[in-house]
Amino acid sequence: MAFKSLKEIADYAIYENIPFWKAVLKDDCEENGILQEASVKKMKSRWLTMLDTVKSYNPKEMSSSGLSGTDGYKFSCYAEKKQTLCGSLVSDMIGVAIKTAESNACMHRIVACPTAGSCGVVPAVLIPLFERSLVTEDDCIHALFTAAGIGKIIAMNASISGAEGGCQAEIGTASAMASGALVEVKGGSPEQIVTSVGFSLQNLMGLVCDPVGGLVEIPCIKRNVIGCVNAVSCADMALAGITAKIPPDETVCAMSSVGHVMCSDLKETGRGGLAATSAARNLA
């Protein structure tokens, strides 16, 4: 990737008077030596897979471990009764997040964005908008380019691996990607996109990776929900014109430093955090 920071992408988009997503698209084409049509086609296939994952969700299926499954269905039933505190749109996002993450645990096809353990966050914020005809398919594909550019910068300058940086690197990055995607579809500026990224990462900084039994199920699936709800709030703050006092790129570096000092028991080893509780040990 030619861009080394979020600011570089935003500055280039502003200079060329193009959207953030198009700056990422152009970079992808130049890096891989492909036409824009080919890059867009590939991204569309990712989008269709995200849709299919939710569409093919089995409300009765449990994972082979027996630790997860059916909760996406339970939440959707609850939401249909209009009893949720967060409203129908965010409720739909929560449902998609759980269903996608549960599908991963049940070994169904998902899009790792940026990882399998955080696969529910980005589709969760886009699919409900699309299903309500609030955005078009092209809008969602463009948003995925924005998300991809954000994820790649974080991967370059920090990490997207729970084993290396804790869950802040997985759910945190996914949430940052989702918030940027939301600002994109809402017509926000490049500066607002990177601002939302900074907020998202700051809110989840220090989040540990503590999978029960070493499996990407508990608490990983429910953290996909936190990732998408965090993304929504951060996108709205950025769109409201609220600015970050700590530059987003410096926030990425801070996340990296936190990951480096984090105890290994809290980085996907299944030895610390929730994984170390007596209940978790009994489940394992």
Secondary structure, DSSP 8 states (H G I E B T S, - for coil): ----SHHHHHHHHHHHT--HHHHHHHHHHHHHT--HHHHHHHHHHHHHHHHHHHHT--TT---TTSS--SHHHHHHHHHHTT--SS-HHHHHHHHHHHHHHHHHHTT-----SS-STTTTHHHHHHHHHHHTTSS-HHHHHHHHHHHHHHHHHHHHHS---HHHH-HHHHHHHHHHHHHHHHHHHTT--HHHHHHHHHHHHHHHTT--B--GGG-S-TTHHHHHHHHHHHHHHHHHHHHTT---SS-HHHHHHHHHHHHHHS-GGGBSSSSSGGGGSHHHHHH-
